[in-house]
Amino acid sequence: MMKILLIIPSYNEEENILKVYNQIKKSNHKIDYVFVNDGSTDNSLKIFKKNNLNYVNLIHNLGIGGAVQTGYKYAYENGYDIAVQFDGDGQHDINYLEKICDPVIQGQADMVIGTRYLKKEESKFQSTFMRRLGSDIISFFIRICCRKKITDPTSGFRAVNRKVIKEFAEDYPTEYPEPESAVSLLVNKYKIDEVPVSMNEREGGVSSIRLWKSVDYMIKVVLAIIIDSISLRRRK
């Protein structure tokens, strides 16, 4: 049986930690998990300790890229076959774990991304107009640069195999990790698939992305995708 690890990056998610943990424990999936406490300044660390949860504590805030890479290092060092990124804000649904992991287990894909945009009826929560517009633009440039359509390039709900775990443990983007990591895999001929999933609206805490940042974020991500795709090809 393959060893599967949920990597759960968490920054100031004191309102959501136990909700996410209970969702995992109530599921019938035989999986392990690790919270990566990314230098939280709220009561997160106390909650991890009090409830005897499995966690890695980062003294300083590294950002989502650094936190997720820490999870991949943990997965690689502990011999996991599949690693699944799972947000610590409660937006991801553990009931879709099998759907995301199955193509990886069957050897059909190196990475599988859970998206709410393949079948809109699958997920009632579709995000804001600005985020969807930004996602469409990012998707367009990934298709231009890598000749692959990814409908939800900023989705953090994704599963990867052992080869990708090793890659990401050694090198993982820090600025715009979801789209940049997908570009890196595509340029290096890894296979990426998407599966439709349902996502939940954040119930507690505060998102790190604000409306006024959306345009600036989108422009910077597009530039990063173009630069990454060119530089990665030159290295080959």
Secondary structure as UniProt FT lines:
FT   STRAND          4..10
FT   TURN            14..16
FT   HELIX           17..26
FT   STRAND          32..38
FT   HELIX           44..50
FT   TURN            51..52
FT   STRAND          55..58
FT   HELIX           63..77
FT   TURN            78..79
FT   STRAND          82..85
FT   TURN            88..89
FT   HELIX           94..96
FT   HELIX           97..105
FT   TURN            106..107
FT   STRAND          111..115
FT   HELIX           120..122
FT   HELIX           129..146
FT   TURN            153..154
FT   STRAND          158..160
FT   HELIX           162..170
FT   HELIX           177..187
FT   TURN            188..189
FT   STRAND          192..196
FT   HELIX           211..235
//
